[in-house]
Amino acid sequence: MFRRDYIVRMIEDMTAMIAKVLTLKQERKTTEALWEVDELLGRHFRLNSRLLNSLSVEDIIDMFRLGNVLESDKLQGVARLLKEEADIYRAAGNADEALFRSMRSLHLFLYADLHGADREMLDMTAEIDGLLGEVEGYSLPVKTERLLLPYMESLGRYAKAEDSLYRLREQGENVADEGRKLYGRLLQQPPELLELGGLPLEEVRQGQEEWDRLNFAQEKQPVQDGELKP
């Protein structure tokens, strides 16, 4: 009951803050808008913006662990506030600060989702879609891309999951086995769901063949002079 009451209060406070920040952004009161976010960070999470943005995403995540349990809904609350900061900086024309926060917010949202956060609480899917739109054209960190792949698969956005798989491969990640498992799972899905996910059954079969071919060729590449064999 206590946890539910806390989450309800957090959502109510966040909703009120976002409405107030919207007005401040329209009035170009950037500093005041950032203060509103900072005040809410302190009230609910005992954080401030300076500290939050100086920590790595791994350190932020660790702050919300209780033993082996992650407070995933609190983590997505922090992710939402980082997104709000990004929106404030973007409205003020500070693209670098906005991008920095958008990338971090995306990672935290995806991590929270992977660990059981309530997607309906803060309309997480829409928030993540918005963030993906903001960072489009930029390479995601590998650690974030690795979270994005299972997220897209869980939503049934199979073509997007395949895109993520190939981006990981292009960044030099060893995802040969992950790819095989992904195509194996896709082949178990009903054809109509594959169609809805942007990857019809025939394309899945072709993708699996291409993936096997690419990785077989890579695994068979001769060792270059000076390289150590595994």
C-alpha angles and dihedrals in degrees: 000000000000091000092049092049090049092051091048091052091047092052092047092049092046093050091051092046094050091052091050093046091051090059092046091050090051088052089048091239095147098164093050091048091052090049090057091055092045092051091054092047089056096044098050106022106023088237136118129209095251093054094041093054094045093057125082116246088249091056091048091051091049090056088065098051121107103190105304094341123096118211089223098173091054089048092055088049089059090046089054092051091050088052089052090052089050090052091051093052091045091052088051091053096250099133097171095055090044093052092047092055095041091056092049093045091051092052093049093047091050092046091049090049092050089054098051107275116165106258092200096053097081098006088260097181092056091046092051091047089053092050092048088054091051094051096040110133093031126096112247118227110263091244090057094044089054089058093045095058097062090039092058091045091051090055092050092247091137099165089054090050090052090049089053091050092055093046089056090050091049089053090058098258118150099238099144094118093041089054093050090050092047093053089045091055092045091054088058092057122097111262092240091058091049089053091052089049092057095250113095119205094258091052090050090053091047090046091052092051092048092047092051091047094050095047095042089054091048093049090050095051111124118249111258122233111277094022121118119233114236 
